[in-house]
Amino acid sequence: MREILKPLRTGAGAPKRQYEYLILSVRAEEPLPVAYQRLREHTEYGKWELERSRLYMGGSRQYWLRRKVFLVQRTMDVF
């Protein structure tokens, strides 16, 4: 299983709601319950949500997970 964390876009052309994406790739020979367990762990503990899943010819799968990026702004200046 391979995990890829996609960077989010920033700057003037960035959308108002920003998400970060995690792509899980599962090979065809890997057992499906193991992949589902990995998905459950990411959604429970990492606050990810499943956006898309894709099944390819040959049995490999990809899962796109996303979570909203919270931009925290400093409210006090500490000297």
C-alpha positions in Angstrom: 0.0 0.0 0.0 1.3 3.4 -1.0 0.3 6.8 0.5 0.7 10.1 -1.2 0.0 13.5 0.5 -0.9 16.1 -2.1 0.1 19.7 -1.3 -2.6 22.3 -1.2 -2.7 25.3 -3.5 -2.1 28.7 -1.9 -2.0 32.2 -3.3 -4.4 34.3 -5.3 -5.8 31.5 -7.4 -6.5 29.2 -4.5 -10.2 28.3 -3.7 -11.9 29.6 -0.6 -12.2 26.1 1.0 -8.9 24.4 1.1 -8.5 20.7 1.6 -5.4 18.5 1.7 -5.6 15.2 0.0 -4.2 11.8 0.8 -4.2 9.1 -1.9 -4.1 5.5 -0.8 -3.0 3.0 -3.5 -3.7 -0.7 -2.9 -2.2 -3.4 -5.1 -4.3 -6.2 -6.4 -2.5 -8.9 -4.4 -3.1 -7.1 -1.1 -6.1 -8.3 1.0 -9.1 -6.0 0.9 -9.8 -6.2 4.7 -6.3 -4.8 5.3 -7.0 -1.8 3.0 -10.4 -1.2 4.7 -8.7 -1.2 8.1 -6.1 1.4 6.9 -9.0 3.5 5.6 -10.8 3.3 8.9 -7.7 4.3 10.9 -7.2 7.4 8.7 -10.8 8.4 9.0 -11.1 7.9 12.8 -7.7 9.2 14.0 -6.6 11.5 11.1 -10.0 13.2 10.6 -9.9 12.3 6.9 -13.1 11.7 4.8 -13.4 9.5 1.7 -13.9 11.6 -1.4 -13.5 9.1 -4.2 -12.6 5.4 -4.7 -11.6 3.8 -8.0 -11.2 0.1 -9.0 -8.8 -0.5 -11.9 -8.7 -3.4 -14.3 -6.5 -6.0 -12.7 -7.8 -5.4 -9.2 -5.7 -2.5 -7.9 -7.6 0.3 -6.1 -7.1 3.9 -5.2 -8.8 5.9 -2.5 -8.8 9.7 -2.3 -9.2 11.0 1.2 -9.5 14.7 2.1 -9.6 16.9 5.2 -10.2 20.6 5.6 -7.2 22.7 6.4 -7.8 25.0 9.3 -5.8 28.2 9.1 -5.1 29.4 12.7 -4.3 33.1 13.1 -2.5 34.5 16.1 -4.7 36.5 18.4 -2.2 37.8 20.9 1.4 39.1 20.6 3.6 37.4 23.1 6.9 39.2 23.9 
